[in-house]
Amino acid sequence: MLQKRSFSYALAFLSSIADKEFDTQKERRAHRFLIYLGTLMSIGGIIWGSISMYSGIFYESFIPFSYALITLINFTYLYYTKDFQSAQFVQVLVSLLLPFVFQFFLGGFVASGAVVLWSILTILGSFSFQNRTTTLKWFIVYLTLIATCGLIDRKFSYITIEVPTEISLLFITLNITLISVIIFTLFYYFVSSEEKLQEQLGIMANTDHLTNLPNRRAFFEAAHKEFSRVKRGAKDFSILMFDIDYFKKVNDTFGHEVGDRALKQFALLLDKESRDVDILGRYGGEEFIILLPETDIDDATAFAQRIIVACRKLSLSTNKGDCSFTVSIGVTRFSSIQKELIEPIARADLALYKAKDAGRDQLQVA
């Protein structure tokens, strides 16, 4: 368990070394994609270099080791400066050159086998520029290097290194395996992060950012489902409309920051007192709404009374003294003769105004 936590912490730290406070989600994903690419290629480079040393190719082994070292230096620079553009250019460049440099010292395409496949990873890294023209330029450079190396391959014969067949086979197999793992890992991350982003956007689109309750749109979507269920024979529901009393006075006296705190505190109260099946929402401003499935008017009234009593006990500490507030509530029950969801909501709203006209800090039933 401790090792898992340590790994999670290390991964979270590594993922965020380029992030600045106001970076967008798109920018943060680009950071992570490049960081993961450099990290995975460095791990592959260390494996690469170790096998080269084991095979007796000592001088050539320092090339992949050097890549891992350059990556470490580059990411350290990125951590302290947050200069992602510079670090990005360096990382993509060394990632592109690494296979060709190693290939040259091994004696070209024929001698180096699958080494050049590592350069394909650079194309993935170039997508982190988030600009199609820039990515295309890197792709053209990659193709140019491939063509150039192919044309002058025969000139490398004088430095071709003789490697035993079993080592060469292991080398090729391991290269293909590592590259496949890196590509799979990167795309798995990309797809997962994209799904998480879409999920977050969906939550944001349906959640009130201040209170974390469903917003008006999300409330109506859920309420319409319950309305349709009742129309098909389920038990009736009740609806409650809430309005924080004299909320403008709270803002004028204590400031809008305290007003926001009051809204959050009341939202927490509603969430705490409600059931999992209840449908909550911030209706607008200081108004809130709850649909109580399979709840008659007596139970709905009892629920409203609990909210009124609990709200009276709420108090916020401020530099201008304690801030307390009350709430008015309108309660109604769905009637089978009502054909649209807006009808019981309108009745609850009417009851709410009756509660306010009657002196506030109370409930009224319509």
C-alpha positions in Angstrom: 0.0 0.0 0.0 2.8 2.4 0.9 4.6 1.6 -2.4 1.4 2.3 -4.3 1.0 5.7 -2.5 4.6 6.6 -3.2 4.2 5.8 -6.9 0.9 7.8 -7.1 2.6 10.7 -5.4 5.6 10.6 -7.7 3.4 10.3 -10.8 1.3 13.3 -9.6 4.4 15.3 -9.0 5.9 14.5 -12.3 2.7 15.2 -14.2 2.4 18.7 -12.7 6.0 20.0 -13.0 5.1 22.2 -16.0 1.7 23.4 -14.7 1.0 27.1 -13.9 -1.9 28.3 -11.9 -4.0 29.6 -14.8 -3.2 26.9 -17.4 -6.2 25.4 -19.2 -7.0 21.7 -19.1 -5.9 21.5 -22.8 -2.5 23.0 -21.9 -2.1 20.7 -18.8 -2.8 17.6 -21.0 -0.1 18.7 -23.5 2.3 19.0 -20.5 1.5 15.5 -19.3 1.7 14.0 -22.7 5.2 15.3 -23.4 6.4 14.5 -19.8 5.2 10.9 -20.1 6.8 10.6 -23.5 10.1 11.8 -22.3 10.0 9.6 -19.1 9.0 6.5 -21.0 11.7 7.0 -23.6 14.2 7.6 -20.9 13.3 4.3 -19.2 13.6 2.7 -22.6 16.9 4.4 -23.2 18.3 3.1 -19.9 17.2 -0.4 -20.9 18.7 0.2 -24.4 22.0 1.3 -23.0 22.2 -1.5 -20.5 21.7 -4.1 -23.2 24.3 -2.4 -25.4 26.8 -2.5 -22.6 26.0 -6.1 -22.0 26.5 -6.8 -25.7 30.0 -5.2 -25.6 28.9 -2.0 -27.4 30.3 0.3 -24.7 30.7 3.7 -26.5 27.3 3.4 -28.2 25.6 2.7 -25.0 26.3 6.2 -23.7 24.0 7.6 -26.4 20.7 6.3 -24.9 22.1 7.0 -21.4 22.8 10.6 -22.5 19.1 10.9 -23.6 17.9 10.0 -20.1 20.4 12.5 -18.6 19.3 15.3 -21.0 15.7 14.5 -20.2 16.4 14.8 -16.5 18.1 18.2 -17.0 15.4 19.4 -19.3 12.6 18.5 -16.9 14.5 20.0 -14.0 14.7 23.2 -16.0 11.0 23.0 -16.7 10.1 22.5 -13.1 11.9 25.6 -12.0 11.1 27.9 -14.9 7.7 26.6 -16.2 9.1 27.5 -19.7 7.2 24.7 -21.4 7.8 25.9 -25.0 11.6 25.8 -24.6 11.5 22.5 -22.8 9.1 21.1 -25.3 11.3 22.0 -28.3 14.4 20.5 -26.7 12.6 17.3 -25.7 11.0 16.7 -29.1 14.3 17.5 -30.9 16.5 15.1 -28.8 13.8 12.5 -29.1 13.9 12.8 -32.8 17.7 12.8 -33.1 18.4 10.0 -30.6 17.5 7.0 -32.9 19.4 8.5 -35.9 22.5 9.2 -33.8 22.5 5.7 -32.3 21.8 4.3 -35.7 24.8 6.1 -37.3 27.2 4.7 -34.7 25.8 1.2 -35.1 26.4 1.3 -38.8 23.1 2.4 -40.4 19.7 0.8 -41.0 20.9 -2.7 -41.7 23.0 -2.9 -38.6 20.7 -1.1 -36.3 17.5 -2.9 -37.0 14.5 -1.5 -35.2 16.3 1.5 -33.6 14.8 4.0 -36.1 11.3 3.1 -35.0 12.0 5.1 -31.8 11.8 8.3 -33.9 8.1 7.6 -34.6 7.5 8.5 -31.0 8.7 12.0 -31.8 5.7 12.4 -34.0 3.5 11.7 -31.0 5.4 14.2 -29.0 5.0 16.9 -31.7 1.3 16.8 -31.2 1.8 18.4 -27.9 2.5 21.6 -29.8 -1.3 21.7 -30.4 -0.7 23.3 -33.8 -1.2 21.3 -37.0 1.3 23.3 -39.0 4.0 22.8 -36.3 3.3 19.1 -36.1 3.5 18.8 -39.9 6.9 20.5 -39.9 8.2 18.0 -37.4 6.8 15.2 -39.5 8.6 16.5 -42.6 11.9 16.7 -40.7 11.3 13.1 -39.6 10.7 11.9 -43.2 13.7 13.9 -44.4 16.0 12.2 -41.9 14.6 8.8 -42.8 15.2 9.4 -46.6 18.6 10.8 -46.0 19.7 7.9 -43.8 18.3 5.4 -46.4 20.3 7.1 -49.2 23.6 7.1 -47.3 23.2 3.8 -45.5 25.8 2.0 -47.5 28.4 4.6 -46.5 28.1 3.4 -42.9 29.5 0.0 -43.7 33.0 0.8 -42.4 31.7 1.4 -38.9 29.2 -1.5 -38.8 29.4 -3.4 -35.6 29.2 -7.2 -35.6 26.6 -8.3 -33.1 25.8 -12.0 -32.4 22.5 -13.1 -34.0 20.9 -13.9 -30.6 21.7 -10.5 -29.3 20.5 -8.8 -32.5 17.2 -10.7 -32.3 16.8 -9.8 -28.6 17.6 -6.2 -29.5 15.0 -6.0 -32.2 12.3 -7.8 -30.2 12.9 -5.5 -27.2 12.8 -2.4 -29.3 9.5 -3.3 -30.9 8.1 -4.3 -27.5 9.2 -1.1 -25.7 7.9 1.1 -28.5 4.6 -0.7 -28.6 4.2 -0.3 -24.8 5.1 3.4 -24.9 2.6 4.1 -27.8 -0.1 2.1 -26.0 0.6 3.8 -22.7 0.5 7.3 -24.3 -2.7 6.7 -26.2 -4.3 5.0 -23.2 -3.5 8.1 -21.1 -4.8 10.4 -23.9 -8.1 8.5 -24.3 -8.5 8.3 -20.5 -7.8 11.9 -19.9 -10.1 12.9 -22.8 -12.9 10.8 -21.2 -12.2 12.4 -17.8 -12.2 15.8 -19.4 -15.6 15.2 -21.1 -16.9 13.8 -17.8 -15.7 17.0 -16.0 -17.2 19.2 -18.6 -20.5 17.3 -18.3 -20.4 17.8 -14.5 -19.6 21.5 -14.9 -22.4 22.0 -17.4 -24.9 20.6 -14.9 -23.5 21.9 -11.6 -23.8 25.3 -10.0 -20.2 26.3 -9.5 -20.8 28.1 -6.2 -22.9 25.7 -4.3 -22.0 22.4 -6.1 -25.7 21.6 -6.3 -27.3 20.7 -9.7 -28.1 23.9 -11.6 -31.5 24.8 -13.0 -31.0 22.9 -16.2 -29.9 19.7 -14.4 -32.8 20.0 -12.0 -35.3 20.1 -14.8 -33.7 17.2 -16.6 -34.0 15.0 -13.5 -37.4 16.4 -12.5 -38.9 15.6 -15.9 -37.8 12.0 -15.5 -39.6 11.8 -12.2 -42.6 13.6 -13.7 -42.8 11.0 -16.4 -42.5 8.2 -13.9 -45.4 9.5 -11.9 -47.5 9.8 -15.1 -46.9 6.1 -15.6 -48.3 5.2 -12.2 -45.7 5.9 -9.6 -46.6 7.7 -6.3 -46.9 11.4 -6.4 -44.2 13.8 -5.4 -43.9 17.1 -3.6 -42.0 20.2 -4.6 -40.5 22.8 -2.2 -39.2 26.3 -3.2 -36.8 28.1 -0.9 -35.7 31.7 -0.7 -33.2 33.1 1.7 -34.8 36.0 3.5 -33.4 39.5 3.0 -30.4 38.2 1.1 -29.6 41.6 -0.4 -29.3 42.9 3.2 -26.7 40.2 3.9 -24.7 41.3 0.9 -25.0 45.0 1.7 -24.1 44.5 5.4 -21.4 41.8 5.3 -20.2 41.9 1.6 -20.7 39.5 -1.3 -18.1 37.1 -0.1 -20.2 36.4 3.0 -23.2 36.3 0.8 -21.6 33.5 -1.2 -20.7 31.7 2.0 -24.3 31.9 3.1 -25.4 30.3 -0.1 -22.9 27.5 0.2 -23.9 26.9 3.9 -27.6 26.7 3.0 -26.8 24.4 0.1 -24.9 22.1 2.5 -27.9 22.1 4.8 -30.3 21.1 2.0 -27.9 18.4 0.9 -27.4 17.0 4.4 -31.2 16.9 5.2 -32.3 15.5 1.9 -32.4 11.8 0.8 -30.4 10.3 -2.0 -33.5 10.1 -4.2 -34.5 13.7 -3.7 -33.8 16.1 -6.6 -32.1 19.3 -5.5 -31.2 22.4 -7.5 -30.2 26.0 -7.3 -33.1 27.7 -9.0 -31.4 31.1 -9.3 -29.9 33.8 -7.1 -30.9 32.9 -3.5 -33.6 30.6 -4.6 -33.4 26.8 -4.3 -35.8 23.9 -5.2 -36.3 20.3 -4.1 -38.4 17.6 -5.6 -39.3 14.9 -3.0 -40.3 11.7 -4.9 -43.1 9.6 -3.4 -43.7 12.2 -0.6 -47.1 13.4 0.5 -47.8 16.9 1.6 -47.5 16.1 5.4 -44.1 14.6 5.0 -43.0 17.5 2.7 -44.3 20.0 5.3 -42.4 18.3 8.1 -39.2 18.4 5.9 -39.7 22.1 5.3 -40.1 22.8 9.0 -36.9 21.0 9.8 -35.1 23.2 7.2 -36.5 26.3 8.8 -35.4 25.3 12.3 -32.0 24.2 11.1 -31.5 27.4 9.1 -32.2 29.6 12.2 -29.2 27.9 13.9 -26.8 28.7 11.1 -24.3 31.4 11.8 -21.3 32.7 9.9 -18.3 34.4 11.6 -17.2 37.6 9.8 -15.1 40.6 10.6 -18.3 42.6 11.1 -19.8 40.1 13.5 -21.8 37.0 13.2 -24.1 36.7 10.2 -27.3 34.6 10.5 -30.3 34.3 8.2 -33.7 32.6 7.8 -35.5 31.1 4.9 -39.0 31.1 3.5 -40.5 28.0 1.8 -43.3 27.2 -0.5 -44.6 23.7 -0.5 -46.9 21.9 -2.9 -47.9 18.4 -4.0 -48.1 17.2 -7.6 -51.7 16.7 -8.7 -52.7 14.1 -11.2 -54.7 16.8 -13.1 -51.5 18.7 -13.8 -50.2 18.0 -17.3 -46.9 19.9 -17.2 -44.0 19.9 -14.6 -44.1 23.7 -14.6 -47.5 23.7 -13.0 -46.5 22.3 -9.6 -43.4 24.4 -9.7 -45.5 27.5 -10.3 -47.8 26.5 -7.3 -44.7 26.1 -5.1 -43.5 29.5 -6.2 -46.9 31.0 -5.4 -46.8 29.4 -1.9 -43.2 30.8 -1.5 -44.4 34.4 -2.1 -47.3 33.8 0.3 -44.7 32.9 3.0 -42.7 36.0 2.2 -45.8 38.2 2.3 -46.8 36.7 5.6 -43.6 37.8 7.3 -40.9 35.3 6.1 -39.1 32.7 8.1 -42.0 30.3 7.6 -43.6 27.9 5.1 -46.8 28.1 3.2 -48.7 25.3 1.3 -50.4 25.7 -2.0 
